[in-house]
Amino acid sequence: MNKLKLLIIILNNDEYIDELLEAFVELDIRGATVIDSVGMGKIISQNVPIFGGLRSLIEGSRPYNKTILTVVREEKVDEIVKEYETICGCLDSPGTGVLFTLPVDFAKGLREESLT
């Protein structure tokens, strides 16, 4: 069996979510979980008085984002990164998002066809 990876994407610009998920389908990725998430800076600037000055840095930025989780075969990762950067911009640029993988040592309940 090929190695599996948990692919995690923090998508800073949620305007790209539909296009990104369409690209997943084109890459034969059939299952992903999308979670609404909030950046740490947004929470700190609103809830911790000493960091209130951060509000001015956050205004106009996108403190809300989408977190995408999917389990893929290791050989799909490079294709996914390429599609992500085509749609959302180079991950080396600030504010573009974060993408990383973790090894999956055990998985049960995954449908084989979702891992093609």
N, C-alpha and C positions, 0 to 999 in steps of 0.2 A: 504494500500500500504506500502511496506517495505521502510525503510529509504534509501535514496540515498546519495552517497558520491562522491565528485570530488576527484579522486585519481591523485596525481601529483608525477611524478618520475623525478628526475634529474639523468640521467644515465651518469656517468663519463667516462665509457669505452664503446664507441659506437660499439666495436666489438661484444658486447652481444645483440645488438638490434634485430637481426633476431631471435635468440633463445628465447629472452624474448617475442617478439610478437607471436611466435609460441606457447609459454606457455599460453599466453592470450587466443588464440583460443581454446586450450585444456581446459581452464577454462570457456569456453562459453562466453568470452568477445569478442564481435564482432565489437566494434568500439573504436578507439583511435586516437588521433591526436599526431603526432610526429613533434617536432619543433627543428631545429638546434639552439643551444644556445652557449653562450660564458661565461666563468667564469669571475667574476668581477676582479680578480687578473690579468688576461691577459690584459684586457682593461686598467686598471690603470697602469700597468708596461709599456705599450707601449705609452700611451697618456699623462701621468702626469709625468714630469721630476723628481720630487722629489721622486717618487716611482720607478725610473728606476732600483734600486738595486733589486727589486723583480724579474727582468728578470732571474736572476741566480736561484732563487727558482722555477721558473716556467719551465725553460728548462727541458725537459725530462718528465714533468708532462703532463696531458691531459687537457689543458685549454678549449678545445672544447668539448661539450657534446650534449646529446639529452635530450629534455624535453618531457615527455609523459603525455598527459592529457586524462583521460577517466572517465566516470560516471558509477559507479557500485553500486550494492546493498551492504549495510553495511556488510552483512554476508560473502561477497566475499573477504573482505580486508585481513583477516588473511591468506587465501589461496594464495593470490597474494604476500604478504610479504614472505611467505615460498618459493614460486617459485622464487621470485627475489633473495633471499639469496642463494638458491641452485645454481642458474645460475651465479650470479654476486659476491657472497661473502657476508659475514655478514655486515649488515649496520652499526654495531658498529665499524668497521675497517675504518681507514682514507682512503679517496679517493674512497670509494666504491659507493658513491652516496647518494641521499637523497630521501626519500619516505614519503609522508604525505597525509592526507585527509582533506577535508573541507566539511561541510554539504551543501547539495543542497536543498535550500528552495523552489525553483521554477525551473521547466524545461519544455520547450515546444519544440517539434521537435525531441525528442528522440524516437527511435523505440523500442517498448516493447520487441521485440525479442533480442535486443542488451543488455537487462538488465536481462536476465535469470539467 
